[in-house]
Amino acid sequence: MTERVLVSPAAEKLIAQLKEKFGPLMFHQSGGCCDGSQPMCFEKGEFKLGGSDIKIGTIAGCEFFMSKDQFEYWKHTQLTIDVTPGRGSSFSLEIPMGLRFIVHSRLYTEAELLDLAPTEDCA
């Protein structure tokens, strides 16, 4: 099965550090607030999910969500969550560390499109 969201080794290492400090985490792919469209990391349950959000996968043991409207733009691409130096202007947990999560994307192959992991509604 083709996963919809992956994590780079550098991002996985940062997530482990954040888990040590904050406990269980969750991600939400921002739809344009603050730093534009970027993956944002929160303590699990600190971002209010609604009926317009879906779970697209799990990275490093953390659920990854985005709004259904945003998913329409990303549904043909596999996302890889990575990290880069620099302070973003979001509320994501890594920002005070001088780092920020970023997303890389690539189009699925025809074969991958036939074998995509399912999404889950949050309603």
DOKE-641155 format. One record per residue: z, y, x of N, C-alpha, C, CB in turn. Coordinates in pm, 1 decimal. Each point is the difference from the previous one (the first is absolute). Glycine has a CB too. Example, Ala and Ser with C-alpha at 12.3 -4.5 7.8 and 13.67 -1.06 7.14 Angstrom:
pt nz 780.0	ny -569.0	nx 1319.0	caz 0.0	cay 119.0	cax -89.0	cz 0.0	cy 120.0	cx 90.0	cbz 124.6	cby -117.3	cbx -189.2
pt nz -196.6	ny 222.3	nx 154.2	caz 6.0	cay 119.0	cax 82.0	cz 73.0	cy 109.0	cx -77.0	cbz -214.5	cby -62.8	cbx 118.4
END
This chain:
pt nz 0.0	ny -117.3	nx 84.1	caz 0.0	cay 117.3	cax -84.1	cz 0.0	cy 124.4	cx 89.2	cbz 122.0	cby -125.0	cbx -185.2
pt nz -203.5	ny 221.5	nx 150.5	caz -10.4	cay 123.6	cax 76.6	cz 106.4	cy 99.0	cx -44.8	cbz -246.4	cby -37.5	cbx 30.0
pt nz 331.3	ny 76.6	nx 62.3	caz 104.9	cay 97.8	cax -30.5	cz -61.2	cy 138.8	cx -14.4	cbz 170.2	cby -138.6	cbx 124.4
pt nz -113.6	ny 219.1	nx -212.3	caz -48.7	cay 135.8	cax -23.5	cz 58.1	cy 100.3	cx 98.4	cbz -25.6	cby -57.5	cbx -239.4
pt nz 143.4	ny 25.7	nx 294.6	caz 63.7	cay 91.5	cax 93.8	cz 59.8	cy -79.7	cx 115.6	cbz 49.2	cby 164.6	cbx -186.3
pt nz -73.8	ny -115.8	nx 308.2	caz 48.6	cay -62.9	cax 122.8	cz 84.6	cy 102.0	cx 75.6	cbz -203.3	cby -153.6	cbx 13.2
pt nz 266.5	ny 110.2	nx 95.2	caz 83.3	cay 89.0	cax 80.0	cz -31.1	cy -22.4	cx 147.5	cbz 182.0	cby -1.0	cbx -176.6
pt nz -192.4	ny 109.4	nx 252.2	caz -22.9	cay -10.9	cax 144.5	cz 130.1	cy -40.9	cx 68.2	cbz -183.3	cby 175.5	cbx -9.4
pt nz 175.7	ny -231.4	nx 131.1	caz 122.0	cay -34.1	cax 73.5	cz 91.2	cy 121.6	cx 22.6	cbz -127.8	cby -183.7	cbx 111.3
pt nz 70.3	ny 299.9	nx -81.3	caz 81.1	cay 120.6	cax 22.6	cz 72.8	cy 41.9	cx -127.7	cbz -161.5	cby 73.9	cbx 178.3
pt nz 92.9	ny -80.0	nx -290.9	caz 63.3	cay 35.3	cax -127.3	cz 106.7	cy -102.6	cx -37.0	cbz -212.2	cby 112.5	cbx -75.0
pt nz 185.9	ny -238.7	nx 102.5	caz 98.6	cay -104.5	cax -30.4	cz 128.2	cy 22.2	cx 81.0	cbz -187.0	cby -162.7	cbx -51.3
pt nz 171.9	ny 203.4	nx 175.9	caz 116.0	cay 28.9	cax 85.0	cz 80.0	cy 118.0	cx -56.1	cbz -125.2	cby -87.9	cbx 201.1
pt nz 56.2	ny 192.5	nx -243.2	caz 67.6	cay 116.7	cax -58.4	cz 69.6	cy -37.4	cx -130.5	cbz -170.3	cby 151.7	cbx 105.9
pt nz 105.8	ny -232.5	nx -187.5	caz 61.6	cay -44.3	cax -125.7	cz 129.6	cy -76.2	cx 28.8	cbz -228.0	cby -13.0	cbx -109.8
pt nz 227.5	ny -71.3	nx 212.2	caz 121.8	cay -73.9	cax 36.8	cz 112.8	cy 96.5	cx 39.4	cbz -142.1	cby -194.4	cbx 77.2
pt nz 108.9	ny 299.1	nx -3.4	caz 100.4	cay 100.2	cax 37.8	cz 54.1	cy 71.6	cx -123.8	cbz -114.4	cby 31.0	cbx 222.4
pt nz 25.3	ny 3.5	nx -314.1	caz 42.4	cay 69.5	cax -122.2	cz 85.8	cy -90.7	cx -88.0	cbz -208.3	cby 139.9	cbx 9.0
pt nz 174.9	ny -268.8	nx -13.5	caz 80.3	cay -94.9	cax -77.2	cz 141.7	cy -10.4	cx 56.1	cbz -208.4	cby -127.8	cbx -56.7
pt nz 220.7	ny 128.0	nx 190.5	caz 132.7	cay -4.7	cax 62.0	cz 84.5	cy 119.3	cx -41.9	cbz -96.8	cby -123.5	cbx 194.3
pt nz 34.6	ny 237.8	nx -204.9	caz 72.0	cay 123.3	cax -32.4	cz 23.9	cy 17.3	cx -150.1	cbz -100.6	cby 101.8	cbx 202.9
pt nz 0.2	ny -137.5	nx -285.6	caz 5.8	cay 31.6	cax -142.4	cz 11.2	cy -120.9	cx -92.6	cbz -131.3	cby 198.0	cbx 55.5
pt nz 109.4	ny -317.9	nx -5.0	caz 0.6	cay -118.2	cax -85.7	cz -138.0	cy -25.3	cx -58.7	cbz 240.7	cby 41.0	cbx -53.5
pt nz -247.8	ny -108.7	nx -61.8	caz -129.5	cay -33.5	cax -59.8	cz -83.7	cy 125.5	cx -28.2	cbz 104.7	cby -204.5	cbx -101.6
pt nz -235.5	ny 190.9	nx 125.1	caz -91.6	cay 112.5	cax -14.1	cz -111.7	cy -31.2	cx -98.5	cbz 53.0	cby 68.7	cbx 233.6
pt nz -124.4	ny 35.0	nx -272.6	caz -119.9	cay -12.0	cax -82.5	cz -100.0	cy 104.8	cx 47.4	cbz 133.0	cby -87.0	cbx -200.0
pt nz -260.2	ny 64.0	nx 169.6	caz -105.9	cay 95.6	cax 33.8	cz -73.9	cy 40.9	cx -125.8	cbz -24.3	cby -100.9	cbx 228.8
pt nz -22.7	ny 225.5	nx -227.6	caz -87.8	cay 49.4	cax -106.2	cz -111.1	cy 79.1	cx 67.4	cbz 189.6	cby 9.3	cbx -172.7
pt nz -312.6	ny -40.7	nx 137.8	caz -114.6	cay 73.0	cax 53.8	cz -11.8	cy 129.7	cx -77.2	cbz -120.4	cby -213.5	cbx 67.9
pt nz 147.0	ny 323.7	nx -0.1	caz -4.6	cay 131.7	cax -62.2	cz -140.6	cy 29.6	cx -50.5	cbz 186.1	cby 78.8	cbx 149.6
pt nz -191.1	ny -5.5	nx -257.8	caz -129.0	cay 37.7	cax -57.9	cz -37.5	cy 143.4	cx 25.8	cbz 38.6	cby -167.4	cbx -172.3
pt nz 16.9	ny 228.9	nx 275.4	caz -42.1	cay 134.3	cax 34.2	cz 112.9	cy 99.0	cx 15.3	cbz -205.7	cby -50.0	cbx -116.8
pt nz 326.4	ny 13.7	nx 82.5	caz 114.0	cay 90.5	cax 16.2	cz 34.4	cy 13.0	cx 148.1	cbz 88.6	cby -63.7	cbx -228.4
pt nz -36.2	ny 175.0	nx 266.0	caz 50.5	cay 24.9	cax 135.1	cz -108.9	cy -16.5	cx 105.1	cbz 224.6	cby -77.1	cbx -74.3
pt nz -226.9	ny -32.3	nx 146.0	caz -94.9	cay -20.5	cax 109.4	cz -133.2	cy -57.5	cx -46.7	cbz 193.6	cby -33.8	cbx 150.0
pt nz -227.0	ny 49.8	nx -273.1	caz -122.9	cay -59.3	cax -50.2	cz 25.5	cy -142.3	cx -41.4	cbz -136.3	cby 148.5	cbx 146.1
pt nz 40.6	ny -233.2	nx -124.5	caz 13.3	cay -138.8	cax -40.5	cz 47.4	cy -82.2	cx 118.5	cbz -180.7	cby 27.4	cbx -173.5
pt nz 310.7	ny -53.9	nx 176.6	caz 56.3	cay -77.6	cax 110.4	cz 102.7	cy -98.6	cx -53.3	cbz -38.7	cby 191.4	cbx 159.0
pt nz 61.1	ny -300.3	nx -84.7	caz 104.9	cay -93.6	cax -40.3	cz 137.0	cy 62.0	cx 25.1	cbz -150.5	cby -196.2	cbx 51.0
pt nz 236.8	ny 186.7	nx -150.0	caz 133.3	cay 57.2	cax 11.4	cz 104.2	cy -110.1	cx -14.6	cbz -82.3	cby 220.5	cbx -91.4
pt nz 184.5	ny -217.9	nx 176.5	caz 104.3	cay -101.5	cax 4.9	cz 129.8	cy 56.9	cx -56.4	cbz -109.1	cby -107.3	cbx 201.2
pt nz 171.7	ny 30.8	nx -290.4	caz 124.9	cay 41.0	cax -63.8	cz 99.0	cy -116.0	cx 4.1	cbz -123.7	cby 162.4	cbx -150.7
pt nz 252.1	ny -129.7	nx 134.6	caz 96.8	cay -105.5	cax -24.4	cz -40.5	cy -65.5	cx -131.3	cbz 188.8	cby 120.8	cbx 126.7
pt nz -176.1	ny -252.4	nx -133.9	caz -42.1	cay -72.1	cax -120.0	cz 69.4	cy 59.1	cx -123.5	cbz -37.7	cby -210.9	cbx 136.8
pt nz -42.5	ny 246.7	nx -236.3	caz 51.0	cay 56.6	cax -123.1	cz 12.5	cy 151.3	cx 0.4	cbz 118.5	cby -210.0	cbx -29.7
pt nz -139.6	ny 275.7	nx 143.8	caz 13.7	cay 145.4	cax 7.5	cz -124.1	cy 74.3	cx -49.1	cbz 154.2	cby -33.4	cbx 191.1
pt nz -265.1	ny -35.4	nx -204.2	caz -120.5	cay 60.1	cax -58.6	cz -14.5	cy -57.9	cx -139.8	cbz -114.7	cby 30.1	cbx 227.9
pt nz 112.2	ny 56.9	nx -326.8	caz -8.0	cay -46.7	cax -138.9	cz -141.9	cy -43.7	cx -32.7	cbz 187.6	cby 154.3	cbx -65.1
pt nz -200.0	ny -283.5	nx 36.4	caz -128.5	cay -56.2	cax -39.7	cz -13.1	cy 9.0	cx -150.8	cbz -1.3	cby -155.7	cbx 198.7
pt nz -121.4	ny 165.6	nx -244.7	caz -23.7	cay 6.8	cax -143.4	cz -113.1	cy -90.7	cx -42.0	cbz 83.3	cby 232.4	cbx 0.4
pt nz -118.8	ny -223.9	nx -125.8	caz -105.8	cay -82.7	cax -55.1	cz -136.7	cy 27.8	cx 59.0	cbz 130.9	cby -9.5	cbx -205.3
pt nz -143.2	ny 120.6	nx 276.1	caz -128.4	cay 32.2	cax 62.1	cz -9.5	cy -50.9	cx 143.8	cbz -13.0	cby 201.0	cbx -146.4
pt nz 115.9	ny -272.7	nx 193.8	caz 0.4	cay -54.3	cax 135.7	cz -25.4	cy -150.0	cx -2.1	cbz 158.7	cby 180.1	cbx 71.9
pt nz -217.9	ny -227.9	nx 38.1	caz -21.1	cay -143.3	cax 17.5	cz 44.7	cy -40.0	cx 140.1	cbz -193.8	cby 2.0	cbx -163.6
pt nz 234.9	ny -127.3	nx 175.2	caz 32.2	cay -57.8	cax 130.4	cz -127.5	cy -63.0	cx 53.2	cbz 244.7	cby -42.7	cbx -62.7
pt nz -284.4	ny 83.5	nx 184.1	caz -122.5	cay -56.8	cax 56.1	cz 27.5	cy -102.4	cx 109.4	cbz -114.7	cby 212.5	cbx -54.4
pt nz 240.9	ny -225.9	nx 94.0	caz 32.8	cay -98.6	cax 102.3	cz 135.8	cy 24.5	cx 61.3	cbz -240.3	cby -24.5	cbx 46.4
pt nz 263.2	ny -44.4	nx 65.7	caz 125.6	cay 9.9	cax 73.4	cz -32.9	cy 10.0	cx 148.3	cbz 126.2	cby -132.4	cbx -177.5
pt nz -56.3	ny 225.0	nx 246.8	caz -15.1	cay 9.8	cax 145.6	cz 138.6	cy -6.6	cx 63.4	cbz -212.9	cby 139.1	cbx -22.3
pt nz 226.2	ny -220.1	nx 122.6	caz 126.6	cay -14.2	cax 73.1	cz 117.7	cy -17.9	cx -95.6	cbz -93.9	cby 140.2	cbx 185.2
pt nz 72.8	ny -216.9	nx -291.8	caz 105.4	cay -27.0	cax -97.1	cz 27.2	cy 112.8	cx -97.8	cbz 97.1	cby -144.4	cbx 169.0
pt nz -181.7	ny 246.4	nx -171.6	caz 17.8	cay 116.0	cax -88.1	cz -113.9	cy 6.0	cx -101.8	cbz 119.8	cby 125.7	cbx 184.5
pt nz -84.2	ny -106.8	nx -310.5	caz -103.3	cay 13.0	cax -102.5	cz -77.7	cy 130.0	cx 20.9	cbz 140.2	cby -134.0	cbx -162.7
pt nz -269.6	ny 128.0	nx 131.8	caz -89.5	cay 114.2	cax 19.9	cz -66.9	cy 32.5	cx -133.4	cbz -40.3	cby -62.6	cbx 244.4
pt nz 58.2	ny 186.7	nx -290.1	caz -47.5	cay 44.6	cax -130.8	cz -95.6	cy 117.8	cx 13.2	cbz 213.5	cby -79.7	cbx -102.4
pt nz -291.8	ny 102.0	nx -1.9	caz -78.6	cay 122.9	cax -15.3	cz -30.1	cy 18.5	cx -147.5	cbz -102.2	cby -23.6	cbx 231.7
pt nz 64.0	ny 144.6	nx -267.8	caz -33.4	cay 25.5	cax -140.3	cz -132.8	cy -67.9	cx -32.2	cbz 125.3	cby 221.4	cbx 2.8
pt nz -141.6	ny -256.3	nx -128.8	caz -124.7	cay -65.0	cax -42.5	cz -119.0	cy 90.3	cx 24.4	cbz 125.7	cby -128.9	cbx -172.3
pt nz -109.9	ny 259.6	nx 149.1	caz -109.8	cay 94.6	cax 23.9	cz -39.5	cy 0.2	cx 147.3	cbz 79.6	cby 142.0	cbx -191.7
pt nz 19.7	ny -140.0	nx 280.2	caz -27.1	cay -1.8	cax 143.3	cz -64.7	cy -132.7	cx 40.0	cbz 194.6	cby 155.7	cbx 40.1
pt nz -148.8	ny -265.1	nx -100.9	caz -54.9	cay -132.3	cax 30.7	cz -150.1	cy -5.7	cx -29.4	cbz 223.8	cby -102.6	cbx -51.1
pt nz -269.4	ny 174.8	nx -50.5	caz -143.1	cay 2.6	cax -32.3	cz -82.8	cy 47.6	cx 119.8	cbz 57.0	cby 43.5	cbx -241.2
pt nz -1.7	ny 46.1	nx 322.0	caz -69.9	cay 48.1	cax 119.5	cz 5.9	cy -100.3	cx 114.7	cbz 53.3	cby 232.7	cbx -69.6
pt nz 52.7	ny -311.4	nx 75.8	caz 24.4	cay -88.0	cax 113.4	cz -31.4	cy -147.5	cx -27.5	cbz 173.9	cby 160.4	cbx 69.6
pt nz -207.8	ny -196.8	nx -191.7	caz -8.9	cay -141.6	cax -37.9	cz -106.6	cy -79.6	cx 75.4	cbz 79.4	cby 69.7	cbx -221.5
pt nz -175.4	ny -4.5	nx 281.8	caz -105.6	cay -69.8	cax 73.5	cz 30.2	cy -9.3	cx 149.4	cbz -163.3	cby 79.5	cbx -170.4
pt nz 284.3	ny -36.1	nx 209.0	caz 34.6	cay 3.2	cax 141.8	cz 131.7	cy -70.7	cx 28.1	cbz -124.3	cby 214.0	cbx 20.6
pt nz 130.9	ny -273.9	nx 95.9	caz 125.9	cay -56.7	cax 47.2	cz 70.0	cy 108.1	cx 81.6	cbz -93.0	cby -239.3	cbx 3.5
pt nz 220.0	ny 259.5	nx -31.1	caz 78.2	cay 102.2	cax 68.1	cz 80.8	cy -63.0	cx 112.6	cbz 12.1	cby 135.8	cbx -211.6
pt nz -4.7	ny -68.2	nx 324.2	caz 89.2	cay -39.4	cax 107.9	cz 91.3	cy 118.1	cx 27.1	cbz -170.5	cby -160.9	cbx 101.9
pt nz 300.9	ny 137.4	nx -116.8	caz 98.4	cay 104.4	cax 23.4	cz 33.2	cy 2.2	cx 148.4	cbz 94.6	cby -24.6	cbx -234.2
pt nz -105.7	ny 142.9	nx 292.2	caz 23.3	cay 19.4	cax 142.4	cz 96.4	cy 118.0	cx 15.9	cbz -231.3	cby -92.9	cbx 61.5
pt nz 260.2	ny 129.2	nx 60.0	caz 90.8	cay 112.1	cax 27.6	cz -62.4	cy 84.1	cx 110.6	cbz 206.4	cby -134.5	cbx -69.6
pt nz -179.6	ny 264.8	nx 64.2	caz -51.3	cay 91.7	cax 100.8	cz 105.9	cy 105.4	cx 30.6	cbz -237.8	cby -39.0	cbx -77.8
pt nz 238.9	ny 92.5	nx 200.1	caz 93.3	cay 109.1	cax 29.9	cz -34.9	cy 124.1	cx -81.8	cbz 33.0	cby -90.7	cbx 232.7
pt nz 66.5	ny 168.3	nx -263.7	caz -20.8	cay 125.2	cax -72.7	cz 85.4	cy 5.6	cx -124.2	cbz -231.6	cby 11.1	cbx 87.0
pt nz 273.2	ny 108.3	nx -119.3	caz 83.5	cay 20.4	cax -118.4	cz -90.0	cy 33.1	cx -117.6	cbz 194.9	cby 80.0	cbx 140.7
pt nz -184.7	ny -160.3	nx -240.7	caz -65.9	cay 33.5	cax -124.9	cz 93.5	cy 87.3	cx -81.3	cbz -133.9	cby -214.6	cbx 2.6
pt nz 88.1	ny 257.1	nx -118.5	caz 85.4	cay 84.4	cax -84.7	cz 37.5	cy -73.4	cx -127.5	cbz -108.3	cby 206.1	cbx 93.4
pt nz 125.8	ny -336.8	nx -83.6	caz 34.6	cay -80.1	cax -117.3	cz 148.7	cy -32.7	cx 0.2	cbz -231.9	cby -96.8	cbx -4.0
pt nz 272.8	ny 19.1	nx -94.1	caz 138.6	cay -43.2	cax -12.2	cz 20.2	cy -141.5	cx 53.4	cbz 24.1	cby 148.9	cbx -198.5
pt nz -122.4	ny -200.1	nx 268.1	caz 5.1	cay -135.6	cax 52.6	cz 107.4	cy -11.9	cx 108.0	cbz -244.2	cby -29.0	cbx -52.2
pt nz 311.1	ny -86.5	nx 59.2	caz 115.9	cay -19.7	cax 87.3	cz -27.7	cy 15.4	cx 149.6	cbz 83.6	cby -150.1	cbx -173.7
pt nz -206.4	ny 128.3	nx 217.4	caz -29.2	cay 5.6	cax 143.9	cz -20.0	cy 142.7	cx 51.7	cbz -103.6	cby -224.7	cbx -21.6
pt nz 84.8	ny 321.1	nx -64.0	caz -34.1	cay 136.7	cax 40.3	cz 101.1	cy 60.1	cx 99.2	cbz -110.2	cby 28.6	cbx -222.4
pt nz 242.0	ny -40.1	nx 200.4	caz 94.6	cay 57.8	cax 97.6	cz -9.2	cy -62.7	cx 139.6	cbz 150.5	cby 47.2	cbx -191.1
pt nz -216.3	ny -161.2	nx 203.8	caz -14.6	cay -66.7	cax 129.0	cz -119.9	cy 53.1	cx 78.5	cbz 106.1	cby -203.2	cbx -98.9
pt nz -178.1	ny 300.8	nx 41.4	caz -118.2	cay 53.4	cax 67.1	cz -120.4	cy -91.4	cx -11.4	cbz 150.5	cby 116.1	cbx 156.1
pt nz -149.4	ny -203.7	nx -255.8	caz -108.4	cay -95.2	cax -24.5	cz -41.9	cy 9.9	cx -145.2	cbz 85.0	cby -155.1	cbx 180.2
pt nz -201.4	ny 100.3	nx -210.0	caz -39.3	cay -10.3	cax -140.0	cz -92.3	cy -119.7	cx -19.2	cbz 23.3	cby 249.4	cbx -28.1
pt nz -6.9	ny -311.3	nx -87.3	caz -88.7	cay -110.4	cax -35.2	cz -135.4	cy 56.8	cx -39.5	cbz 195.3	cby -142.8	cbx -75.6
pt nz -299.8	ny 70.6	nx 112.4	caz -136.4	cay 36.0	cax -39.3	cz -67.4	cy -124.9	cx -53.3	cbz -13.4	cby 186.0	cbx 173.3
pt nz -98.2	ny -166.7	nx -239.7	caz -73.5	cay -113.8	cax -54.3	cz -140.3	cy -2.3	cx 60.3	cbz 133.6	cby 9.1	cbx -216.0
pt nz -173.7	ny -127.9	nx 257.2	caz -138.2	cay -25.4	cax 40.6	cz -58.6	cy -87.8	cx -109.7	cbz 48.8	cby 18.7	cbx 254.1
pt nz -174.4	ny 0.0	nx -283.2	caz -60.8	cay -82.4	cax -105.0	cz -136.3	cy -51.0	cx 45.8	cbz 122.4	cby 131.3	cbx -177.7
pt nz -160.5	ny -242.3	nx 118.0	caz -134.2	cay -56.1	cax 23.7	cz -45.4	cy -66.1	cx -128.6	cbz 45.0	cby -36.9	cbx 248.3
pt nz -173.8	ny 36.4	nx -270.3	caz -55.1	cay -65.0	cax -118.3	cz 14.2	cy -150.6	cx 11.8	cbz -161.4	cby 189.0	cbx -31.6
pt nz 188.8	ny -253.3	nx -80.9	caz 4.4	cay -146.0	cax -2.8	cz -140.6	cy -56.1	cx 17.2	cbz 203.5	cby 5.4	cbx -149.0
pt nz -210.9	ny -125.3	nx 204.5	caz -126.8	cay -71.7	cax 3.3	cz -23.6	cy -59.2	cx -139.3	cbz 23.7	cby -53.0	cbx 250.4
pt nz -142.0	ny 8.1	nx -275.4	caz -31.2	cay -63.6	cax -129.3	cz 90.5	cy -121.1	cx -24.0	cbz -239.6	cby 77.8	cbx 19.0
pt nz 261.2	ny -157.1	nx 85.3	caz 86.0	cay -118.8	cax -14.4	cz 143.6	cy 40.2	cx -30.8	cbz -147.8	cby -126.1	cbx 158.9
pt nz 197.9	ny 229.8	nx -93.3	caz 137.2	cay 45.5	cax -24.5	cz 17.7	cy 51.8	cx -142.6	cbz 20.2	cby 57.6	cbx 242.5
pt nz -121.5	ny 9.7	nx -294.4	caz 7.9	cay 52.0	cax -137.1	cz 21.2	cy -111.2	cx -102.4	cbz -147.9	cby 188.6	cbx 68.4
pt nz 100.4	ny -308.1	nx -36.1	caz 13.8	cay -113.8	cax -91.0	cz 136.8	cy -66.9	cx 9.7	cbz -244.9	cby -34.9	cbx 18.6
pt nz 325.0	ny 74.3	nx 80.1	caz 127.0	cay -67.9	cax 26.6	cz 114.9	cy 98.3	cx 21.9	cbz -128.8	cby -188.3	cbx 99.5
pt nz 131.3	ny 298.1	nx -175.7	caz 102.0	cay 102.1	cax 18.7	cz 134.0	cy -39.3	cx -61.1	cbz -180.6	cby 169.6	cbx 1.7
pt nz 286.2	ny -132.7	nx 69.4	caz 135.5	cay -19.0	cax -54.7	cz 13.9	cy 84.1	cx -127.0	cbz 96.4	cby -44.6	cbx 232.6
pt nz -27.6	ny -5.4	nx -333.8	caz 14.0	cay 75.8	cax -125.2	cz 94.5	cy 118.9	cx 16.6	cbz -43.5	cby -210.3	cbx -128.7
pt nz 26.5	ny 309.8	nx 42.9	caz 94.8	cay 111.4	cax -7.6	cz 98.9	cy -31.2	cx -112.5	cbz -172.7	cby 169.0	cbx 87.6
pt nz 283.2	ny -92.7	nx -90.9	caz 100.6	cay -19.2	cax -105.0	cz 34.6	cy 134.6	cx -62.1	cbz 93.0	cby -202.9	cbx 118.9
pt nz -95.7	ny 210.2	nx -252.2	caz 42.6	cay 121.9	cax -69.8	cz 148.9	cy 19.4	cx 16.7	cbz -185.5	cby -25.3	cbx -166.3
pt nz 228.4	ny 149.8	nx 167.7	caz 141.9	cay 32.2	cax 12.0	cz 66.4	cy 25.5	cx -135.2	cbz -48.9	cby 95.6	cbx 223.8
pt nz -29.2	ny -93.3	nx -328.9	caz 56.0	cay 30.5	cax -132.8	cz 90.9	cy -109.7	cx -51.0	cbz -202.3	cby 132.6	cbx -48.8
END
